[in-house]
Amino acid sequence: MDIPSIDTQVRRKVGDGAEATDFGTLQWVVREGDPAGAETTIGLATFSAGKSNVQHIHPNCEEVVYVLDGQVEHTLGPQSTVLEAGDLIVVPRGVPHRLLNRSLDDVRAYIVFSSPDRQFVPVED
């Protein structure tokens, strides 16, 4: 087994390189080819107060959302629940879902996908 250089495997100050999105910010910290051989996709997302992403599916992987800060509504098909800091939801492959930040504060969450090349397909509400 080849052991990669530890410097290629470490991500420092995650979140400092986040890019603006329609719902807040997002930084992909692990994904296909970065680092080489990655088998997951991981991002740090911030949902600004009152913002949401579009309802969507991931046809090729499941998604795990772990809430770091704040409170957010998460849908799973026709169902919804409120997630708070320390809560986690597993979204099965192909199930429509979205996050809606109905609070006055930002929400930060790690999003983890079971594929290095996660696919994103918007769907009608």
Secondary structure, DSSP 8 states (H G I E B T S, - for coil): -----HHHH---STTTT-EE-SSEEEEEEEBTTBSTT--SEEEEEEE-TT-B---EE-TT--EEEEEEESEEEEEETTEEEEEETT-EEEE-TT--EEEE--SSS-EEEEEEESSTT---EE---
